Amino acid sequence: TGAGMGTLLISKIREEYPDRMMCTYSVVPSPKVSDTVVEPYNATLSVHQLVENSDETFCIDNEALYDICFRTLKLSTPTYGDLNHLVSIVMSGITTCLRFPGQLNSDLRKLAVNMVP
């Protein structure tokens, strides 16, 4: 439930490899599906480190994940495995351009440039 270890890791990686693109996928907590009181605090405290040390941050809404499981996948009690599977599909979709040949978004820098409106 803590954000300290992840943000420390991100800052250390940024120090060690300042010229590399840093991409993060963050699951943002929601009060409707949260079972931990400190989740909003951890998310709030980690935002500063993400802004400072990450080149691209993809935020995934935890409540939206549950809604997809309930409404689309018709799961009555989604498990963390179900939610993680959805997140992996999102990550796979975003990085498809890096794994398959094409002219658009062929590396992380081009992906970052094309994602900004």
C-alpha positions in Angstrom: 0.0 0.0 0.0 3.0 2.3 0.3 4.3 4.5 -2.5 7.7 5.2 -0.9 9.6 2.2 -2.3 8.3 2.7 -5.8 9.1 6.4 -5.9 12.5 5.8 -4.4 13.2 3.2 -7.1 12.1 5.6 -9.8 14.4 8.4 -8.4 17.4 6.1 -8.2 16.9 4.8 -11.7 16.6 8.4 -12.9 19.9 9.2 -11.2 21.7 6.2 -12.6 20.3 6.5 -16.2 19.4 10.2 -16.7 19.3 10.0 -20.5 16.8 7.0 -20.6 13.0 7.4 -21.1 11.1 6.5 -17.9 7.6 5.2 -18.4 5.3 4.4 -15.5 1.9 2.8 -15.2 0.1 3.9 -12.1 -3.1 2.6 -10.7 -5.0 5.5 -9.1 -7.0 4.6 -6.0 -10.8 5.2 -5.8 -12.8 5.7 -2.6 -15.5 3.4 -3.9 -13.3 0.3 -4.2 -10.6 1.1 -1.7 -10.0 -1.1 1.3 -7.0 0.8 2.7 -7.3 4.1 4.4 -3.9 5.4 3.4 -4.3 4.8 -0.4 -5.2 8.4 -1.3 -2.3 9.7 0.8 0.2 7.4 -0.8 -1.1 8.3 -4.3 -0.9 12.1 -3.5 2.6 11.8 -2.1 3.9 9.8 -5.1 2.6 12.2 -7.7 5.5 14.7 -7.1 8.1 12.0 -7.8 6.2 10.8 -10.9 6.2 14.3 -12.3 9.8 14.9 -11.5 11.3 11.6 -12.6 9.0 10.1 -15.2 8.8 11.0 -18.8 5.5 9.3 -19.4 2.9 8.3 -16.8 -0.1 6.3 -17.7 -2.8 6.6 -15.0 -5.2 3.7 -14.7 -8.4 4.3 -12.6 -9.0 1.5 -10.1 -12.7 2.1 -10.1 -12.8 1.9 -13.9 -11.0 -1.5 -13.7 -13.7 -2.8 -11.3 -16.5 -1.4 -13.6 -15.0 -3.2 -16.6 -14.9 -6.5 -14.6 -18.5 -6.1 -13.4 -20.2 -4.7 -16.5 -18.2 -5.9 -19.4 -16.7 -9.2 -18.2 -19.7 -10.0 -15.9 -17.5 -11.0 -13.0 -19.4 -10.9 -9.7 -16.3 -10.8 -7.5 -13.2 -9.6 -9.4 -9.9 -10.7 -8.0 -6.5 -8.9 -8.1 -5.6 -11.4 -10.8 -8.5 -10.1 -13.0 -7.6 -6.5 -12.4 -3.9 -7.2 -13.1 -4.9 -8.9 -16.3 -6.7 -5.8 -17.5 -3.7 -3.6 -16.6 -1.5 -6.0 -18.6 -3.8 -5.6 -21.6 -3.5 -1.8 -21.4 0.3 -2.0 -21.1 0.4 -4.4 -24.0 -1.8 -2.1 -26.2 0.3 1.0 -25.4 3.6 -0.7 -26.2 2.4 -2.6 -29.4 4.1 0.0 -31.5 7.5 -0.9 -29.9 7.1 -4.6 -30.6 5.8 -4.5 -34.2 7.2 -2.7 -37.2 5.6 0.6 -38.2 6.3 4.2 -38.9 4.4 5.8 -36.0 5.7 5.7 -32.4 8.6 3.4 -33.2 10.3 4.3 -29.8 9.4 5.7 -26.4 10.4 9.3 -27.3 8.1 9.3 -30.4 5.3 7.8 -28.4 5.7 10.5 -25.7 5.7 13.3 -28.4 2.6 11.9 -30.1 0.7 11.3 -26.9 0.8 15.0 -26.0 -2.0 17.0 -27.6 
